[in-house]
């Protein structure tokens, strides 16, 4: 339930228009609400008075997902948003083959215990079963619609990849990508149609002390960063995706964090600007550095070395909160198995 105080500037606006344009409801989410003006239920077509109170009540929506008590690592929670740290080896949502014991079952149970009713879990992002990390769940259709349509969203992953990505290797990869872009020009309209958060704008001002240091850090980050813009394609029913001009535009930024020469691996940060299936895994393979433990795109598991899954972890998210409209940034440590592998 949401409550809004009517301001004079919105007088004579239809309630539906007010909720869409001022409170950022989507047209779809308005199909599932009842509205009360000064305590009386009214239609969405009614016009607002100069002052008063508007209450929006979302109609209850059930789910067939069975509630199952699971230990949840809750990172953030309020009346609109739930963010959890998903452990590896856990499906996000039931499938035809796996109908229970998924994160969704645990979320439904959490809502049942907290609110005394079954609520549908509205996942804003999902992770592969063997990928760990942050998942955002909207608690209502308003929050879901806002995140999908209005929120500035960033998501970053930690990955341990095969091989050493040093300065020389970064130069090789960038040269390869530059040639690739010359041979296969990305259509400008595809880039323009991405959400606003895709292309970040860096403001430049006077360079003095702190700003000079910021500039140096920025240049260092750019030196260690690889931007991959390669199309990802699914050929028929094959699970494995490939790089192909017939595919969908995809963009990933890969930043080198640390090299481990004794293990012949590199720790990298990957930032997604598009959300294609297996995007990070496919893009890393395309530059010759597959994720350690990746059974589909890499060399697979090695239990003797403690490699029991793909070492990919969603460790940082940033989003605009649907109610406060303020930026929320959450960061969690590297998952235990990845840390232990690097420290052995």
C-alpha positions in Angstrom: 0.0 0.0 0.0 1.2 3.5 -0.9 0.0 6.8 0.4 0.5 10.2 -1.3 -0.4 13.7 -0.3 -2.0 15.6 -3.1 -0.4 19.0 -3.9 -2.2 21.9 -5.6 0.0 21.8 -8.6 -1.5 18.4 -9.6 -5.1 19.6 -9.3 -7.4 18.2 -12.1 -4.9 15.6 -13.2 -6.5 12.2 -13.7 -5.3 9.8 -11.0 -3.9 7.4 -13.6 -1.9 10.3 -15.2 -0.7 11.4 -11.7 0.5 7.9 -10.8 2.3 7.4 -14.1 3.9 10.8 -14.5 4.5 11.9 -10.9 4.9 8.6 -9.0 6.4 6.5 -11.8 3.8 3.8 -11.9 3.7 1.9 -15.2 0.5 1.4 -17.2 0.8 -2.3 -16.5 1.1 -2.0 -12.8 -2.0 0.2 -12.7 -4.1 -2.7 -13.9 -3.5 -4.4 -10.5 -4.4 -1.6 -8.1 -7.4 0.0 -6.3 -7.3 3.7 -5.4 -8.9 5.5 -2.5 -9.2 9.3 -2.5 -9.7 10.7 1.0 -10.8 7.3 2.2 -13.3 6.7 -0.6 -12.6 4.2 -3.4 -12.6 5.9 -6.8 -11.8 5.1 -10.5 -8.4 5.9 -12.0 -10.1 8.3 -14.4 -11.2 10.6 -11.5 -9.5 14.0 -11.4 -7.6 15.1 -8.4 -8.8 17.9 -6.1 -6.4 20.7 -4.9 -5.5 18.8 -1.8 -6.1 15.5 0.0 -4.7 12.0 0.4 -4.5 9.3 -2.2 -4.1 5.6 -1.1 -3.0 3.0 -3.7 -3.7 -0.6 -2.7 -2.2 -3.4 -4.8 -4.5 -6.4 -5.4 -3.1 -9.6 -4.0 -1.4 -11.9 -6.5 -0.7 -15.5 -5.5 1.9 -18.0 -6.7 2.2 -21.7 -7.2 5.7 -21.7 -5.8 5.8 -23.8 -2.7 7.2 -22.1 0.5 10.3 -23.9 1.7 12.3 -22.6 4.7 15.9 -21.9 3.5 18.7 -19.9 5.1 18.7 -16.5 3.4 21.6 -14.1 3.6 19.6 -10.9 3.5 21.7 -7.9 2.6 19.0 -5.2 2.4 15.2 -5.2 3.0 12.4 -2.7 3.3 8.7 -2.6 2.3 9.5 -2.5 -1.4 12.9 -4.2 -2.0 14.6 -7.4 -0.8 18.3 -8.1 -1.7 19.9 -11.4 -0.9 23.3 -13.0 -1.4 22.6 -16.2 -3.3 24.9 -19.1 -2.5 26.2 -21.2 -5.4 24.5 -24.5 -6.4 21.1 -22.9 -5.9 18.7 -22.2 -8.7 17.1 -18.8 -8.7 13.6 -20.0 -9.8 11.9 -23.3 -10.3 12.2 -25.0 -13.7 10.5 -28.0 -15.3 13.3 -30.3 -14.1 13.6 -28.6 -10.6 10.3 -27.6 -9.1 11.4 -26.9 -5.5 14.3 -26.1 -3.3 15.2 -22.9 -5.3 15.8 -19.4 -4.0 12.2 -18.5 -5.1 10.9 -21.2 -2.7 12.9 -19.6 0.2 11.7 -16.1 -0.7 8.1 -17.2 -0.7 8.6 -18.8 2.7 10.3 -15.6 4.0 7.3 -13.5 2.8 4.9 -15.9 4.4 6.7 -15.7 7.8 7.0 -11.9 7.6 3.6 -10.9 6.3 1.4 -14.0 7.0 0.5 -14.5 3.4 1.9 -16.0 0.2 3.4 -13.4 -2.1 4.9 -13.8 -5.6 8.7 -13.2 -5.7 9.4 -10.6 -8.4 13.0 -11.1 -9.4 14.7 -8.1 -11.0 17.8 -10.0 -11.9 18.7 -13.7 -11.9 22.0 -15.7 -11.6 23.0 -19.0 -13.1 22.8 -21.8 -10.6 26.6 -22.0 -10.0 27.0 -18.2 -9.8 26.8 -16.6 -6.4 26.0 -13.1 -5.3 23.4 -10.3 -5.1 19.9 -10.8 -6.4 17.2 -8.0 -6.2 13.6 -9.0 -5.5 10.7 -6.4 -5.8 8.0 -7.0 -3.3 5.2 -5.4 -5.3 4.3 -4.5 -8.9 5.0 -0.8 -8.3 8.6 -1.5 -7.3 9.0 -4.0 -10.1 7.8 -1.6 -12.7 9.9 1.2 -11.4 13.1 -0.9 -11.4 12.4 -2.0 -14.9 11.5 1.3 -16.4 13.0 4.2 -14.4 15.8 3.0 -12.1 19.5 3.6 -13.0 21.0 0.2 -12.4 24.6 -1.0 -12.2 25.8 -4.6 -11.6 29.4 -5.7 -11.2 30.8 -9.2 -10.8 34.1 -10.7 -9.6 35.5 -13.5 -11.7 38.7 -15.6 -11.6 39.8 -16.3 -15.1 42.4 -18.7 -16.7 45.7 -17.1 -17.7 47.6 -13.9 -16.8 46.1 -10.6 -18.1 49.1 -8.3 -17.7 49.7 -5.0 -19.5 51.0 -6.8 -22.6 48.0 -9.1 -22.7 45.6 -6.1 -22.3 47.3 -4.4 -25.3 46.9 -7.6 -27.3 43.2 -7.9 -26.5 42.5 -4.2 -27.1 44.2 -4.5 -30.5 42.1 -7.6 -31.4 38.9 -5.8 -30.3 39.8 -2.7 -32.3 40.3 -4.8 -35.5 37.1 -6.7 -34.7 35.1 -3.4 -34.4 36.6 -2.2 -37.7 35.5 -5.4 -39.5 32.0 -5.6 -37.8 30.7 -2.1 -37.1 28.1 -2.0 -34.3 25.0 -0.1 -35.5 24.7 3.2 -33.7 21.0 2.9 -33.1 21.5 -0.2 -31.0 23.8 1.7 -28.7 21.4 4.6 -28.5 18.5 2.3 -27.5 20.3 1.0 -24.5 19.2 2.3 -21.1 20.7 5.6 -20.0 23.1 3.9 -17.5 24.9 2.2 -20.3 27.1 5.1 -21.3 28.5 6.8 -18.2 29.4 10.5 -18.3 32.4 11.7 -16.4 32.3 15.3 -15.3 35.6 17.2 -15.7 36.3 20.3 -13.6 39.3 22.1 -12.3 42.2 19.8 -11.6 43.4 20.5 -8.1 44.7 18.1 -5.4 41.8 15.7 -4.9 40.6 16.1 -8.5 44.0 15.5 -9.9 44.3 12.3 -7.8 40.8 11.3 -9.1 41.9 11.9 -12.6 45.0 9.7 -12.1 42.9 6.9 -10.7 40.5 7.2 -13.5 43.3 7.0 -16.1 44.7 3.9 -14.3 41.3 2.2 -14.3 40.9 2.9 -18.0 44.3 1.4 -18.7 43.3 -1.8 -16.9 39.9 -1.9 -18.4 38.8 -3.8 -21.5 35.5 -3.0 -23.2 34.0 -5.9 -25.1 31.2 -5.2 -27.6 30.5 -8.4 -29.3 27.2 -9.9 -30.4 26.0 -13.0 -28.6 24.0 -15.7 -30.6 22.2 -18.9 -29.7 22.4 -21.4 -32.5 19.2 -23.5 -32.4 18.6 -25.3 -29.1 22.2 -25.4 -28.1 22.8 -24.2 -24.5 26.2 -22.7 -25.4 26.1 -19.2 -26.8 28.6 -18.0 -29.4 30.0 -14.7 -30.8 28.2 -14.1 -34.1 27.0 -11.1 -36.1 23.5 -12.7 -36.2 23.3 -12.3 -32.4 22.2 -9.5 -30.0 24.4 -6.6 -29.2 26.2 -7.1 -25.8 28.6 -4.9 -23.9 30.9 -5.9 -21.0 33.6 -3.9 -19.2 36.4 -6.1 -17.8 38.9 -4.5 -15.3 42.0 -6.4 -14.1 42.2 -6.3 -10.3 45.1 -8.7 -9.6 47.2 -11.4 -11.2 48.3 -14.7 -9.6 51.3 -16.0 -11.5 51.8 -19.1 -9.3 48.2 -20.2 -10.2 48.2 -18.8 -13.7 44.9 -16.9 -13.0 43.7 -13.3 -12.9 41.0 -11.8 -10.7 38.8 -9.4 -12.8 35.8 -7.2 -12.2 33.1 -7.4 -14.9 30.4 -4.8 -15.4 27.4 -5.6 -17.4 25.8 -3.0 -19.7 23.4 -5.4 -21.3 21.8 -8.6 -19.9 22.4 -11.4 -22.4 22.3 -15.0 -21.2 25.8 -16.2 -20.3 27.2 -12.8 -21.3 30.2 -12.6 -19.1 31.1 -16.2 -19.7 30.9 -15.8 -23.5 32.7 -12.5 -23.6 35.6 -13.7 -21.5 35.9 -16.8 -23.6 36.0 -14.6 -26.7 39.2 -12.9 -25.5 40.9 -16.1 -24.5 40.3 -16.1 -20.7 37.5 -18.4 -19.6 36.2 -18.5 -16.0 37.9 -21.0 -13.8 35.4 -23.9 -13.2 33.2 -23.1 -16.1 32.0 -26.5 -17.4 30.4 -25.1 -20.6 32.9 -22.5 -21.8 36.1 -23.4 -19.9 38.1 -26.2 -18.6 35.6 -27.4 -16.1 35.9 -28.5 -12.5 39.0 -29.7 -10.5 38.0 -30.8 -7.1 41.6 -31.5 -6.0 42.3 -27.7 -6.5 39.0 -26.7 -4.8 37.3 -25.8 -8.1 33.8 -27.1 -7.6 31.9 -24.5 -9.7 32.4 -21.5 -12.0 34.2 -18.8 -10.0 31.8 -15.9 -10.8 30.3 -13.8 -8.1 27.8 -10.8 -8.3 29.4 -8.6 -5.6 28.1 -5.0 -6.3 24.8 -3.5 -7.3 23.6 0.1 -7.5 19.9 1.1 -8.2 17.5 3.9 -7.7 15.0 3.1 -4.9 11.4 3.2 -6.1 10.0 5.0 -3.1 12.7 7.4 -2.0 14.2 7.9 -5.5 17.6 7.8 -3.8 20.6 5.8 -5.0 21.2 2.5 -3.1 24.6 0.9 -3.5 25.4 -2.5 -2.0 28.6 -4.4 -2.0 29.5 -7.8 -0.5 32.8 -9.7 -0.1 34.1 -12.4 -2.5 32.4 -15.7 -1.9 34.4 -18.0 0.5 35.3 -20.7 -2.1 36.8 -18.2 -4.5 38.8 -16.5 -1.7 40.1 -19.8 -0.4 41.2 -20.8 -3.9 43.2 -17.6 -4.3 44.8 -17.8 -0.9 45.9 -21.5 -1.0 
